[in-house]
């Protein structure tokens, strides 16, 4: 069995993978300016989408457990499988099927957008995205690049990323990833208001800038689960 770290990324805590060993890339944050970026999204089978939603919901109920569980297995090598756990919310058979289906996931180009990076008072960096419609279309990083702020709140839950597997959709890339959770999901209550945001910024093996955004949750009566990759210059 092989573990594809994008599996976790595709679900809730996407693309970097907690069960990896990390080494911070030099200068992963782009300089202030306007950048014409390629916009991509993850494409997988209907089976993968359906199973990933079930697993995503289960993990989101108790994200701290998942972080702790993945940390317990931080010694896994790239390509090794994160051991199955019943808290994943799916059967072992379905989990194995997801791993297989993840081998078929690809990044699909969907358009272009302008990524704008602005230096603000106090040394903060503001990022905005002109193009796709997203629940999260702007965020700010503190001067020390430790705190992420957006309309959903603030977070200092940041980690370095060193994705070494060239067979992942994004290939090899290094940088940083921030996670932010607001509210607590109650999957039996359609009125529950919550959101989980993941932001990854880095540089891939071809020296292209990469920004990954994911937002999953419910605001108002509308549930959403959206992820986009911004990459420039285009290949």
Secondary structure, DSSP 4 states (H G I P E B T S, - for coil): ----THHHIIIII-SS-TTS---PPTT-SPPSEEEEEEEEEEE--HHHHHHHHHHHHHHHHTHHHHHHHHHHTTTPPTTPPPPP-GGGSS-HHHHHHHHHHHTT-EEEEEEEEEEEEEE-GGG-EEEEEESS--S--EEEE-TTS--EEETTEEE-EEEEEEE--TTSTT-SEEEEEEEEEES---TT-TT--EEEEEEEEEEETTS-EEEEEEEEEEETTEEEEEEEEEEES--
